[in-house]
Amino acid sequence: MRIPRPDGDLVLFFPIATKQPEASRSAAEVPAIEKRRAGLDADRRLWIIFDEFNTDIGNSFYLEPEPPLGRFSKAFFLPLLREFISRRKPAREVSRFR
């Protein structure tokens, strides 16, 4: 996720796991249609983990220079993002630019 800022965009990277997270984790299973939209393997169960994430700035070298494979729809991702924002304090952040 890219967050525009005057001093340079902040990029948040949420892990996508193939192993079902424990119930205590903040995670959401990715529906089949969203896996297809994002260019992910539609035959595997996948979860986005929201209680840990990496951050970077601007044109992160973690992003491929190629066009993205796809993306999640706003209808799917925005409610998850709102939930992440409401719980952000206990999330574990790993900064890649500090």
Secondary structure as UniProt FT lines:
FT   STRAND          2..3
FT   TURN            6..7
FT   STRAND          10..13
FT   STRAND          16..17
FT   TURN            23..24
FT   STRAND          27..29
FT   HELIX           32..38
FT   TURN            42..43
FT   STRAND          47..49
FT   STRAND          52..57
FT   TURN            61..62
FT   HELIX           74..87
FT   TURN            89..90
FT   STRAND          92..95
//
